[in-house]
Amino acid sequence: MEKAIFAFAAVPAISAIFLPFAAKLRNRLAETVAIFTLLAGLINLAVPMFSFYGAEISSLPSDCLFLFITAIVYVLALCTALYSSAEIPTDKTGRPYFFSLLLISVSLICATVFSDNLFSLFLCLEALGLSAAGMISISRKDAAGAAAASDWLFLYYMPSVFCVAGLSVLFMTLGNLSYESLRQVALGGDPFGPVLFGIALFLTGIAFKTTMFLMPQERSKDFRNDMSVSSHIAICIARFGVMYALFRVALLLRFSYGNANGISNAFLVLGAVIALSGAISACQVRDLKKLACFSDFSNGGLLLMAIGISTPLAVLAAMLLMLGNASGTNLLLICGGISERKKTRLMTLFRSQGSILTLVGGASQSGLPLFAGFWSRMLIAMALYDAEHHVFAFIALISGFFLLVSTLTQRRKTFSFQNDEMVKAEDKIPAPDVPDNDVSALPDRKKEFLLDPFCGNGEKWLKLLPAWINAIILVLIGLLFPFVYMYLNVTVGSLFL
């Protein structure tokens, strides 16, 4: 099974090497190869994932976790490839390299999951930051892209100082950095001084990496025009890899056994602050992309609280949260890209779809019933309540209320008919039903609004398809939760062997 698992990390990396050469042979061949590579990976993932369903826990040491995380990454990357193939102009310099870096990011996250020691885990995370910076730079205007990429690299690599310091302390104390060594120390009781100090430093660095992603976006003077959706998704893919690393290393400490209470309490407090502050900040935004980022930020706080107690129920909820949050954030970001085209025919052609998709994404992120986010949020609250952390359980629930209010408010402002009428009156753009062959005499600016490439027969579905994929995932997980719970329960059982 290990050789098959390794293929999920190796194949995207090999395909990434050939994409720039494929683009020279035929236009759009690079993204086509990337999409089919990810689709083939998902098909191959389905067989082992379903073969583990209902199996004995004793026969599943770690494969279930790897397959689950890999499936999330592949779905997220597939939706990114579909959307970016329509958003990034075909004449954009370095366009094929965006899809190469996307596949490399997939490979690095899979290698992170496949890793069995902290050093290789750290190297994969550092390389993941570089690939994200490359995608940010390519997906935006040249000058703006370079500035955003430099901001991202600076903020992403600052916490690496803590990681390096922690790894140094652990290596000098244990003689190696393998997961098994940390696991044995944790099983022997509360980790002794130097080991605990080294782990605390390493986890501090990773925790900072998960929160730094908002800063380059907030520093932008013009958030909506200065940051493309592809840039946001590239950052979220990197953040997902870092969140998994935090999740995996924290599991080694066995917080549920009463180990490292200081680190456990720090996770709980930090998670509560992030969850509540992110949800409250989401109520003050006026842009769907900002809403997506702050909801992702807030749900990251829920993940930290779940990691802080690490009971089997909390770990199961954390895994479900990672899946639902990845799909929900991706969906809201795509809806944010749709809402930016409100001066074109898009808002007339796809207003209802954009409104429905935004409601699905926001409802899941806020924990509304019948969606994936509801089950993860409720399970985390239940796990916190069972662990007698009643205040933190209340924060987990109330943060979802703030996210729901912000989603409904932003959806009404973005997709209302009144908004369209105001835009038409302001810019004096002809009615959306003007045929394409009647706009040749219009000024170039109005042509750009009416003949938006997004409204082409192919491009519009390349942007809407990933949104519907994410929406269907969120709904299916919510409706079929008993079956999802049974599968995740087996996976969690294998982690606590």
C-alpha positions as CSV (number, residue, x, y, z in Angstrom):
1,M,0.0,0.0,0.0
2,E,2.9,2.4,0.7
3,K,4.0,2.3,-3.0
4,A,0.5,3.1,-4.1
5,I,0.3,6.0,-1.6
6,F,3.6,7.4,-2.8
7,A,2.2,7.6,-6.3
8,F,-0.3,10.2,-5.3
9,A,2.6,12.5,-4.4
10,A,4.9,11.5,-7.3
11,V,2.5,11.6,-10.3
12,P,1.5,15.3,-9.9
13,A,5.1,16.3,-9.5
14,I,6.0,14.4,-12.7
15,S,3.1,16.0,-14.6
16,A,4.1,19.4,-13.4
17,I,7.5,19.1,-15.1
18,F,5.9,18.5,-18.5
19,L,3.2,21.2,-18.4
20,P,5.3,24.1,-19.6
21,F,6.4,22.0,-22.6
22,A,2.8,20.9,-23.3
23,A,1.7,24.5,-23.5
24,K,4.1,25.1,-26.4
25,L,2.5,22.3,-28.4
26,R,-1.1,23.6,-28.1
27,N,-3.0,26.4,-26.3
28,R,-4.7,25.3,-23.1
29,L,-3.0,21.9,-23.1
30,A,-1.2,22.6,-19.8
31,E,-4.4,23.1,-17.8
32,T,-6.0,20.2,-19.6
33,V,-3.2,17.9,-18.5
34,A,-3.4,19.3,-15.0
35,I,-7.2,18.7,-14.8
36,F,-7.0,15.2,-16.1
37,T,-4.1,14.4,-13.7
38,L,-6.2,15.4,-10.7
39,L,-9.3,13.6,-12.0
40,A,-7.3,10.4,-12.5
41,G,-5.9,10.8,-9.0
42,L,-9.4,11.1,-7.6
43,I,-10.6,8.0,-9.4
44,N,-7.7,6.0,-8.1
45,L,-8.4,7.3,-4.6
46,A,-11.9,6.1,-4.6
47,V,-11.0,2.4,-4.8
48,P,-8.8,2.2,-1.6
49,M,-11.0,4.6,0.3
50,F,-14.2,2.5,-0.2
51,S,-12.2,-0.7,0.5
52,F,-11.5,0.6,4.0
53,Y,-15.1,1.3,4.7
54,G,-16.3,-1.0,7.5
55,A,-12.8,-2.6,7.9
56,E,-11.3,-3.6,11.2
57,I,-9.5,-0.7,12.9
58,S,-6.5,-2.9,13.7
59,S,-5.7,-3.3,10.0
60,L,-5.5,0.4,9.3
61,P,-2.4,2.0,10.9
62,S,-2.4,5.3,8.9
63,D,-3.6,4.8,5.4
64,C,-7.1,6.1,6.1
65,L,-5.8,9.4,7.2
66,F,-3.6,9.8,4.2
67,L,-6.3,8.9,1.7
68,F,-8.8,11.2,3.4
69,I,-6.4,14.3,3.4
70,T,-5.2,13.5,-0.1
71,A,-8.8,13.3,-1.4
72,I,-9.5,16.8,0.1
73,V,-6.3,18.2,-1.6
74,Y,-7.1,16.7,-4.9
75,V,-10.7,18.1,-4.9
76,L,-9.5,21.5,-3.8
77,A,-6.8,21.6,-6.5
78,L,-9.2,20.4,-9.2
79,C,-11.7,23.2,-8.5
80,T,-8.8,25.6,-8.5
81,A,-7.6,24.4,-11.9
82,L,-11.0,24.6,-13.4
83,Y,-11.6,28.1,-12.1
84,S,-8.1,29.5,-12.9
85,S,-8.2,28.1,-16.4
86,A,-11.0,30.6,-17.1
87,E,-9.8,33.5,-14.9
88,I,-6.2,33.7,-15.9
89,P,-5.9,35.2,-19.4
90,T,-4.6,32.9,-22.1
91,D,-2.0,35.4,-23.1
92,K,-0.7,35.8,-19.5
93,T,3.0,35.3,-19.3
94,G,3.8,32.2,-17.2
95,R,0.3,30.9,-17.3
96,P,1.3,27.2,-17.7
97,Y,3.6,27.6,-14.7
98,F,0.6,28.4,-12.5
99,F,-0.8,24.9,-13.1
100,S,2.6,23.4,-12.7
101,L,2.9,25.0,-9.3
102,L,-0.6,23.9,-8.4
103,L,0.4,20.3,-9.0
104,I,3.6,20.8,-7.1
105,S,1.5,22.1,-4.2
106,V,-0.6,18.9,-4.3
107,S,2.5,16.8,-4.3
108,L,4.0,18.7,-1.4
109,I,0.9,18.3,0.8
110,C,0.7,14.6,0.0
111,A,4.4,14.4,0.9
112,T,3.6,16.2,4.1
113,V,1.0,13.5,5.0
114,F,3.4,10.7,3.9
115,S,6.2,12.1,6.1
116,D,7.2,10.2,9.2
117,N,9.5,12.8,10.8
118,L,9.4,16.5,11.7
119,F,12.3,17.5,9.5
120,S,10.8,16.3,6.2
121,L,7.5,17.8,7.3
122,F,9.1,21.2,7.8
123,L,10.9,21.1,4.5
124,C,7.6,20.3,2.7
125,L,5.9,23.2,4.4
126,E,8.7,25.6,3.4
127,A,8.6,24.5,-0.2
128,L,4.8,24.8,-0.1
129,G,5.2,28.5,0.7
130,L,7.4,29.0,-2.3
131,S,4.9,27.4,-4.7
132,A,2.0,29.5,-3.2
133,A,4.1,32.6,-3.8
134,G,4.7,31.6,-7.4
135,M,1.0,31.1,-8.0
136,I,0.1,34.5,-6.4
137,S,2.6,36.2,-8.6
138,I,1.5,34.6,-11.8
139,S,-2.3,35.0,-11.2
140,R,-2.1,38.8,-10.8
141,K,-0.7,41.7,-12.7
142,D,3.0,41.7,-12.9
143,A,3.9,44.5,-10.5
144,A,1.1,43.7,-8.1
145,G,1.8,40.0,-8.2
146,A,5.4,40.4,-7.3
147,A,4.6,42.7,-4.4
148,A,1.9,40.3,-3.1
149,A,4.3,37.3,-3.4
150,S,7.1,39.1,-1.6
151,D,4.6,40.0,1.2
152,W,3.5,36.4,1.4
153,L,7.0,35.0,1.6
154,F,8.1,37.5,4.3
155,L,5.1,36.7,6.5
156,Y,5.1,33.0,5.8
157,Y,8.8,32.5,6.6
158,M,9.0,34.7,9.7
159,P,7.6,32.0,12.0
160,S,10.1,29.5,10.5
161,V,12.6,30.8,13.1
162,F,10.5,29.2,15.8
163,C,10.2,26.0,13.9
164,V,14.0,25.7,13.3
165,A,14.7,26.5,17.0
166,G,12.2,23.8,18.1
167,L,13.6,21.2,15.7
168,S,17.1,22.0,17.0
169,V,16.1,21.5,20.6
170,L,14.3,18.2,19.8
171,F,17.2,16.8,17.8
172,M,19.7,17.6,20.6
173,T,17.4,16.0,23.2
174,L,16.1,12.9,21.3
175,G,18.8,12.4,18.8
176,N,16.2,12.2,15.9
177,L,13.0,13.9,14.8
178,S,10.9,10.9,14.0
179,Y,7.2,10.8,14.9
180,E,7.7,7.5,16.7
181,S,10.2,9.1,19.2
182,L,7.7,11.8,20.1
183,R,4.9,9.2,20.3
184,Q,6.9,7.1,22.8
185,V,7.8,10.1,24.9
186,A,4.1,11.1,25.0
187,L,3.0,7.6,25.9
188,G,5.5,7.5,28.7
189,G,3.7,10.4,30.4
190,D,4.0,14.2,30.3
191,P,6.9,15.1,28.0
192,F,9.9,16.2,30.0
193,G,11.3,19.8,29.9
194,P,13.5,20.1,26.8
195,V,11.2,18.0,24.7
196,L,8.2,20.0,25.7
197,F,10.0,23.2,25.1
198,G,11.1,22.1,21.6
199,I,7.6,21.0,20.7
200,A,6.1,24.2,21.9
201,L,8.5,26.2,19.7
202,F,7.8,24.1,16.7
203,L,4.0,24.3,17.1
204,T,4.2,28.1,17.7
205,G,5.9,28.5,14.4
206,I,3.3,26.4,12.6
207,A,0.4,28.1,14.4
208,F,1.7,31.5,13.3
209,K,1.9,30.3,9.7
210,T,-1.8,29.4,9.8
211,T,-2.8,32.9,10.8
212,M,-0.4,35.0,8.8
213,F,-2.2,34.4,5.5
214,L,-4.7,37.3,6.1
215,M,-2.1,40.0,6.5
216,P,-0.9,40.5,2.9
217,Q,-4.6,40.7,1.9
218,E,-5.5,43.2,4.5
219,R,-2.5,45.4,3.7
220,S,-3.8,45.8,0.1
221,K,-5.3,49.3,-0.4
222,D,-7.8,48.0,-2.9
223,F,-8.6,44.5,-1.8
224,R,-11.1,43.4,-4.4
225,N,-9.2,44.6,-7.5
226,D,-5.7,43.9,-6.2
227,M,-6.2,40.2,-5.3
228,S,-7.5,37.6,-7.8
229,V,-9.6,34.6,-6.7
230,S,-6.8,32.3,-7.9
231,S,-4.4,34.1,-5.6
232,H,-6.7,33.6,-2.6
233,I,-7.2,29.9,-3.4
234,A,-3.4,29.4,-3.8
235,I,-3.0,30.8,-0.3
236,C,-5.8,28.6,1.1
237,I,-4.2,25.5,-0.4
238,A,-0.9,26.3,1.4
239,R,-2.8,27.1,4.6
240,F,-4.6,23.7,4.4
241,G,-1.2,22.0,4.3
242,V,0.0,23.9,7.3
243,M,-3.2,23.2,9.2
244,Y,-2.8,19.5,8.6
245,A,0.8,19.7,9.8
246,L,-0.4,21.3,13.0
247,F,-3.1,18.7,13.4
248,R,-0.7,15.8,12.9
249,V,2.0,17.0,15.2
250,A,-0.5,17.8,18.0
251,L,-1.9,14.3,17.8
252,L,1.5,12.9,18.8
253,L,1.3,14.7,22.1
254,R,-1.9,12.8,23.2
255,F,-3.5,15.8,24.9
256,S,-6.5,13.6,25.8
257,Y,-4.2,11.6,28.1
258,G,-3.5,14.7,30.2
259,N,-0.1,15.4,28.5
260,A,1.4,18.9,28.0
261,N,-1.5,20.7,29.6
262,G,0.2,24.1,29.1
263,I,0.3,23.6,25.3
264,S,-3.2,22.2,25.3
265,N,-4.6,25.2,27.2
266,A,-2.7,27.6,24.9
267,F,-4.4,25.9,21.9
268,L,-7.8,26.3,23.5
269,V,-7.3,30.0,24.3
270,L,-5.7,30.9,21.0
271,G,-8.4,29.0,19.1
272,A,-11.2,30.7,21.0
273,V,-9.7,34.2,20.3
274,I,-9.3,33.4,16.6
275,A,-12.7,31.9,16.2
276,L,-14.5,34.8,17.8
277,S,-12.4,37.6,16.3
278,G,-12.6,36.1,12.8
279,A,-16.4,35.8,13.1
280,I,-16.9,39.3,14.4
281,S,-14.6,40.8,11.7
282,A,-16.6,39.0,9.1
283,C,-19.6,41.0,10.1
284,Q,-17.8,44.2,9.1
285,V,-16.6,43.3,5.6
286,R,-18.2,44.4,2.3
287,D,-16.7,41.9,0.0
288,L,-17.4,38.1,-0.5
289,K,-13.7,37.3,-0.8
290,K,-13.1,39.0,2.6
291,L,-16.0,37.1,4.0
292,A,-14.5,33.8,2.7
293,C,-11.1,34.7,4.3
294,F,-12.4,35.6,7.7
295,S,-14.7,32.6,7.8
296,D,-11.7,30.4,7.0
297,F,-9.8,32.2,9.7
298,S,-12.6,31.7,12.2
299,N,-12.9,28.0,11.5
300,G,-9.2,27.7,11.9
301,G,-9.8,28.7,15.5
302,L,-12.3,25.9,15.9
303,L,-9.6,23.5,14.6
304,L,-7.2,24.8,17.2
305,M,-9.8,24.2,20.0
306,A,-10.4,20.7,18.8
307,I,-6.7,20.0,18.7
308,G,-6.4,21.4,22.2
309,I,-8.4,18.5,23.7
310,S,-7.7,15.8,21.1
311,T,-10.3,13.4,22.3
312,P,-11.5,10.9,19.6
313,L,-14.7,12.9,19.1
314,A,-12.7,16.1,18.7
315,V,-10.3,14.6,16.3
316,L,-13.1,13.2,14.2
317,A,-14.8,16.7,14.2
318,A,-11.5,18.3,13.2
319,M,-11.1,16.0,10.2
320,L,-14.6,16.8,9.1
321,L,-14.0,20.5,9.7
322,M,-10.9,20.5,7.4
323,L,-13.0,18.9,4.6
324,G,-16.0,21.2,5.0
325,N,-13.9,24.4,5.6
326,A,-11.8,23.7,2.4
327,S,-14.9,23.3,0.3
328,G,-16.8,26.2,1.9
329,T,-13.9,28.6,1.6
330,N,-13.3,27.6,-2.0
331,L,-17.0,28.1,-2.8
332,L,-17.2,31.6,-1.2
333,L,-14.1,32.7,-3.0
334,I,-15.5,31.7,-6.4
335,C,-18.7,33.5,-5.5
336,G,-16.6,36.5,-4.7
337,G,-15.1,36.3,-8.2
338,I,-18.6,36.1,-9.7
339,S,-19.8,39.1,-7.7
340,E,-17.0,41.3,-9.0
341,R,-18.5,41.1,-12.5
342,K,-21.6,43.0,-11.5
343,K,-21.2,45.5,-14.4
344,T,-21.5,42.8,-17.0
345,R,-24.3,40.5,-18.1
346,L,-23.1,38.0,-15.5
347,M,-25.3,39.4,-12.8
348,T,-28.4,39.0,-15.0
349,L,-27.5,35.5,-16.3
350,F,-26.2,34.0,-13.0
351,R,-27.6,36.1,-10.2
352,S,-29.8,33.3,-8.9
353,Q,-27.0,30.8,-9.1
354,G,-24.5,33.1,-7.4
355,S,-27.0,33.8,-4.6
356,I,-27.7,30.1,-4.0
357,L,-24.1,29.2,-4.0
358,T,-23.2,31.9,-1.6
359,L,-26.0,30.8,0.7
360,V,-24.7,27.2,0.6
361,G,-21.1,28.2,1.3
362,G,-21.9,30.6,4.1
363,A,-24.5,28.3,5.7
364,S,-21.9,25.5,5.9
365,Q,-19.2,27.8,7.2
366,S,-21.5,29.1,9.9
367,G,-22.8,25.7,10.9
368,L,-26.4,25.8,9.6
369,P,-28.1,22.4,9.7
370,L,-28.1,20.1,6.7
371,F,-24.6,21.2,5.7
372,A,-21.1,19.8,6.4
373,G,-20.2,22.7,8.7
374,F,-23.1,22.0,11.0
375,W,-21.9,18.6,12.0
376,S,-18.3,19.6,12.5
377,R,-19.2,22.6,14.6
378,M,-21.7,20.7,16.7
379,L,-19.3,17.8,17.3
380,I,-16.5,20.2,18.3
381,A,-18.9,21.9,20.7
382,M,-20.0,18.6,22.1
383,A,-16.4,17.5,22.6
384,L,-15.5,20.7,24.4
385,Y,-18.6,20.4,26.6
386,D,-17.8,16.7,27.4
387,A,-14.2,17.9,28.4
388,E,-15.9,20.4,30.7
389,H,-14.7,23.4,28.7
390,H,-18.2,25.0,28.7
391,V,-17.1,28.5,27.8
392,F,-15.1,27.3,24.7
393,A,-18.1,25.2,23.6
394,F,-20.3,28.4,23.8
395,I,-17.7,30.3,21.7
396,A,-17.7,27.6,19.1
397,L,-21.5,28.0,18.7
398,I,-21.7,31.8,18.9
399,S,-19.0,32.3,16.3
400,G,-21.2,30.4,13.9
401,F,-24.0,32.8,14.5
402,F,-21.9,35.9,13.6
403,L,-20.7,34.1,10.4
404,L,-24.3,33.4,9.5
405,V,-25.4,37.0,10.0
406,S,-22.5,38.3,7.9
407,T,-23.2,35.8,5.1
408,L,-26.9,36.7,4.8
409,T,-26.1,40.4,4.9
410,Q,-23.3,40.2,2.2
411,R,-25.5,37.9,0.0
412,R,-28.3,40.4,0.0
413,K,-26.0,43.4,-0.8
414,T,-24.1,41.6,-3.6
415,F,-26.9,39.8,-5.5
416,S,-29.8,42.2,-5.1
417,F,-31.6,43.7,-8.1
418,Q,-31.2,47.1,-6.6
419,N,-27.5,46.8,-6.7
420,D,-27.6,46.1,-10.5
421,E,-29.8,49.2,-11.1
422,M,-27.5,51.4,-9.2
423,V,-24.5,50.2,-11.2
424,K,-26.4,50.8,-14.5
425,A,-27.4,54.3,-13.5
426,E,-23.9,55.1,-12.4
427,D,-22.0,53.8,-15.4
428,K,-24.8,54.2,-18.0
429,I,-24.2,50.8,-19.5
430,P,-26.7,49.5,-22.0
431,A,-29.3,46.9,-20.9
432,P,-27.9,43.3,-20.4
433,D,-30.0,41.9,-23.3
434,V,-28.1,43.9,-26.0
435,P,-27.0,41.3,-28.6
436,D,-23.2,40.8,-29.1
437,N,-23.4,42.0,-32.7
438,D,-24.9,45.4,-31.7
439,V,-22.2,46.6,-29.4
440,S,-19.4,47.1,-32.0
441,A,-19.9,50.9,-31.9
442,L,-19.7,51.2,-28.2
443,P,-16.6,52.6,-26.4
444,D,-14.0,50.1,-25.4
445,R,-14.8,50.3,-21.7
446,K,-18.5,49.3,-22.4
447,K,-17.4,46.6,-24.8
448,E,-15.3,45.1,-22.0
449,F,-18.3,45.1,-19.6
450,L,-20.7,43.6,-22.1
451,L,-18.4,41.1,-23.9
452,D,-16.8,39.8,-20.8
453,P,-14.9,36.6,-21.5
454,F,-16.6,35.1,-18.5
455,C,-19.8,35.1,-20.4
456,G,-18.4,32.9,-23.1
457,N,-20.0,29.5,-23.6
458,G,-16.9,27.7,-22.2
459,E,-15.4,30.0,-19.7
460,K,-18.5,30.7,-17.7
461,W,-19.0,27.0,-16.9
462,L,-15.4,26.5,-16.0
463,K,-16.0,29.1,-13.3
464,L,-19.4,27.8,-12.2
465,L,-18.6,24.1,-12.3
466,P,-16.1,24.1,-9.4
467,A,-18.6,26.2,-7.4
468,W,-21.3,23.6,-7.8
469,I,-18.8,20.8,-7.1
470,N,-18.0,22.4,-3.7
471,A,-21.7,23.0,-3.0
472,I,-22.7,19.4,-3.8
473,I,-19.9,18.2,-1.5
474,L,-21.1,20.3,1.4
475,V,-24.7,19.2,0.9
476,L,-23.9,15.5,0.5
477,I,-21.8,15.4,3.6
478,G,-24.6,17.0,5.5
479,L,-27.2,14.6,4.3
480,L,-25.1,11.5,4.4
481,F,-23.4,12.3,7.6
482,P,-24.0,8.9,9.3
483,F,-22.0,7.2,6.5
484,V,-19.3,9.8,6.7
485,Y,-19.2,9.4,10.4
486,M,-18.7,5.7,10.2
487,Y,-15.7,6.1,7.8
488,L,-14.1,8.9,9.9
489,N,-14.6,6.8,13.0
490,V,-12.5,4.0,11.5
491,T,-9.8,6.6,10.6
492,V,-9.8,8.1,14.1
493,G,-9.6,4.7,15.6
494,S,-6.4,4.0,13.6
495,L,-4.8,7.1,15.0
496,F,-5.4,6.1,18.6
497,L,-4.0,2.6,18.3
